């Protein structure tokens, strides 16, 4: 175990959290408190007062925190595309997205694609998820269970990115939603990274 002695005096100096993000997450179905699981035996072994594990196995009914960043990024980009205010409900924004024929495009190695697909389900809009050939069938089925069209690419994750980009560029109604950035594509990945761990309530 590594103990950082400077941790007791460390202070966060970055930007303050955007209160609109937590408010938005509270409006999502299945919002709940993220449990902290006590591990008293481990605490005793290390001579500590308490040890807790932040349980991210059921975020909005999904087995990972990816839904935090994905949901906020998708909400923001669709609201911007449709000219809707940030306080719009999921139902209202979903109607606007369907009227604009918006479709989401992404690629994934697992949890990200399922999170994007869950948001598409909330908005009742199409989503296509490109996955690398080595992905197991069980993971593909979990993504498809959210209503996604799953396309298996004959290649690795980088090839999946290439295919997703081509598909997104084929129609102006398509929105590429990725948690990986490259030159000229930074806004959505930056939002997903900054918000993925923020809301722990």
C-alpha positions as CSV (number, residue, x, y, z in Angstrom):
1,X,0.0,0.0,0.0
2,X,1.2,3.5,-0.8
3,X,0.2,6.4,1.5
4,X,0.7,9.9,0.2
5,X,1.6,12.2,3.1
6,X,0.7,15.3,1.1
7,X,-2.9,14.1,0.7
8,X,-4.0,15.6,4.1
9,X,-3.0,19.1,2.9
10,X,-3.9,18.8,-0.8
11,X,-6.5,21.2,-2.1
12,X,-8.3,21.1,-5.4
13,X,-7.5,24.2,-7.5
14,X,-9.4,23.4,-10.7
15,X,-12.7,24.8,-12.0
16,X,-15.7,24.4,-9.8
17,X,-18.2,21.7,-10.8
18,X,-21.1,22.9,-13.0
19,X,-24.3,22.5,-10.8
20,X,-26.3,22.0,-14.0
21,X,-24.6,18.6,-14.4
22,X,-25.7,17.1,-11.1
23,X,-29.2,18.6,-11.6
24,X,-29.3,16.9,-15.0
25,X,-28.2,13.5,-13.6
26,X,-30.9,13.6,-11.0
27,X,-33.5,13.8,-13.8
28,X,-32.3,10.6,-15.4
29,X,-34.2,7.4,-14.8
30,X,-32.7,5.1,-12.1
31,X,-30.7,8.0,-10.5
32,X,-29.5,6.9,-7.0
33,X,-26.7,7.5,-4.5
34,X,-23.4,5.8,-5.4
35,X,-22.8,3.5,-2.4
36,X,-19.5,3.4,-0.5
37,X,-18.8,-0.1,0.6
38,X,-16.9,-0.4,3.9
39,X,-14.0,-3.0,4.0
40,X,-13.2,-3.3,7.7
41,X,-10.9,-6.3,7.4
42,X,-8.8,-4.5,4.8
43,X,-8.7,-1.4,7.0
44,X,-7.5,-3.5,10.0
45,X,-4.8,-5.2,7.8
46,X,-3.4,-1.8,6.8
47,X,-3.8,-0.2,10.2
48,X,-6.3,2.4,8.9
49,X,-9.5,3.7,10.5
50,X,-11.7,3.0,7.5
51,X,-11.4,1.7,3.9
52,X,-14.3,2.3,1.5
53,X,-14.8,1.2,-2.1
54,X,-16.9,3.4,-4.4
55,X,-19.3,0.9,-6.1
56,X,-19.8,1.8,-9.7
57,X,-21.4,-1.5,-10.6
58,X,-24.9,0.0,-11.0
59,X,-24.8,3.5,-12.4
60,X,-28.3,4.2,-13.7
61,X,-28.7,0.4,-14.1
62,X,-25.4,0.1,-16.0
63,X,-22.2,-1.6,-14.7
64,X,-19.9,1.4,-15.1
65,X,-19.5,5.2,-14.6
66,X,-19.4,5.8,-18.4
67,X,-23.0,6.8,-18.4
68,X,-22.2,10.0,-16.4
69,X,-20.0,11.6,-19.1
70,X,-21.9,10.1,-22.0
71,X,-25.3,11.3,-20.8
72,X,-24.3,14.9,-20.3
73,X,-22.3,15.1,-23.5
74,X,-25.1,13.7,-25.6
75,X,-27.7,15.9,-23.9
76,X,-25.6,19.0,-24.5
77,X,-24.8,18.3,-28.2
78,X,-28.5,17.4,-29.0
79,X,-29.8,20.5,-27.2
80,X,-27.3,22.6,-29.2
81,X,-28.2,20.9,-32.5
82,X,-31.9,21.3,-31.9
83,X,-31.7,24.8,-30.4
84,X,-33.3,23.7,-27.1
85,X,-32.5,25.2,-23.7
86,X,-30.3,23.3,-21.2
87,X,-33.2,22.8,-18.8
88,X,-35.2,20.8,-21.4
89,X,-36.6,17.5,-20.2
90,X,-35.5,14.2,-21.8
91,X,-39.0,13.9,-23.3
92,X,-39.0,17.3,-25.0
93,X,-35.4,17.0,-26.2
94,X,-36.2,13.5,-27.5
95,X,-39.1,14.9,-29.6
96,X,-36.9,17.5,-31.0
97,X,-34.2,15.0,-31.8
98,X,-36.6,12.7,-33.6
99,X,-38.1,15.6,-35.6
100,X,-34.5,16.5,-36.7
101,X,-33.9,12.8,-37.6
102,X,-30.8,12.7,-35.4
103,X,-28.8,9.5,-35.1
104,X,-25.9,8.7,-32.8
105,X,-22.8,7.0,-34.0
106,X,-20.0,5.6,-31.8
107,X,-17.5,2.8,-31.4
108,X,-16.6,1.0,-28.3
109,X,-14.8,-1.9,-26.5
110,X,-17.7,-2.3,-24.1
111,X,-19.2,0.1,-21.5
112,X,-19.0,3.3,-23.5
113,X,-21.1,1.9,-26.3
114,X,-23.7,0.7,-23.9
115,X,-23.9,4.0,-22.2
116,X,-24.4,5.9,-25.5
117,X,-27.0,3.3,-26.5
118,X,-28.9,3.9,-23.2
119,X,-29.1,7.6,-23.9
120,X,-30.4,6.9,-27.4
121,X,-33.0,4.7,-25.9
122,X,-34.1,7.5,-23.5
123,X,-34.4,9.9,-26.5
124,X,-35.9,7.1,-28.7
125,X,-33.5,7.8,-31.6
126,X,-31.3,5.4,-33.6
127,X,-27.8,4.6,-32.6
128,X,-25.1,2.6,-34.4
129,X,-22.2,1.2,-32.4
130,X,-19.1,-0.1,-34.2
131,X,-17.2,-2.8,-32.3
132,X,-13.9,-4.5,-32.9
133,X,-14.0,-8.1,-34.1
134,X,-12.4,-9.5,-30.9
135,X,-15.3,-8.3,-28.8
136,X,-17.1,-11.3,-27.2
137,X,-20.7,-12.0,-28.2
138,X,-22.0,-11.5,-24.7
139,X,-20.8,-7.8,-24.7
140,X,-22.2,-7.3,-28.1
141,X,-25.6,-8.6,-26.9
142,X,-25.6,-6.2,-23.9
143,X,-25.1,-3.2,-26.2
144,X,-27.8,-4.5,-28.6
145,X,-30.2,-5.0,-25.7
146,X,-30.3,-1.2,-25.3
147,X,-31.7,-1.0,-28.9
148,X,-28.5,-0.3,-30.7
149,X,-27.5,-1.5,-34.1
150,X,-24.2,-3.2,-33.5
151,X,-21.7,-3.4,-36.4
152,X,-18.8,-5.8,-36.0
153,X,-15.7,-4.4,-37.7
154,X,-13.1,-6.7,-39.2
155,X,-10.3,-5.2,-37.2
156,X,-9.3,-3.7,-33.9
157,X,-10.5,-0.7,-31.9
158,X,-8.7,1.8,-34.2
159,X,-10.4,0.3,-37.2
160,X,-13.8,0.7,-35.3
161,X,-13.0,4.4,-34.9
162,X,-12.3,4.8,-38.6
163,X,-15.6,3.2,-39.5
164,X,-17.6,5.2,-37.0
165,X,-16.1,8.4,-38.3
166,X,-16.9,7.5,-41.9
167,X,-20.5,6.7,-41.0
168,X,-20.9,9.9,-39.0
169,X,-19.7,11.9,-42.0
170,X,-22.1,10.2,-44.4
171,X,-25.1,12.1,-43.1
172,X,-25.5,15.6,-41.6
173,X,-28.1,14.2,-39.2
174,X,-25.5,11.8,-37.7
175,X,-23.7,12.8,-34.4
176,X,-20.4,11.2,-33.6
177,X,-20.2,10.6,-29.9
178,X,-16.8,9.4,-28.7
179,X,-14.8,9.4,-25.5
180,X,-11.6,9.4,-27.6
181,X,-10.3,12.7,-29.0
182,X,-8.2,13.6,-32.1
183,X,-7.3,16.9,-33.8
184,X,-10.5,18.7,-34.6
185,X,-12.6,16.4,-32.4
186,X,-12.2,17.5,-28.8
187,X,-15.4,19.0,-27.4
188,X,-17.4,15.8,-26.7
189,X,-14.5,13.8,-25.3
190,X,-13.5,16.7,-23.1
191,X,-17.1,16.9,-21.7
192,X,-17.2,13.1,-21.1
193,X,-13.9,13.1,-19.3
194,X,-14.6,16.1,-17.1
195,X,-18.0,14.8,-16.0
196,X,-17.4,11.1,-15.8
197,X,-16.4,11.1,-12.1
198,X,-18.0,14.3,-10.9
199,X,-21.4,13.2,-9.6
200,X,-20.9,10.7,-6.8
201,X,-24.2,11.3,-5.0
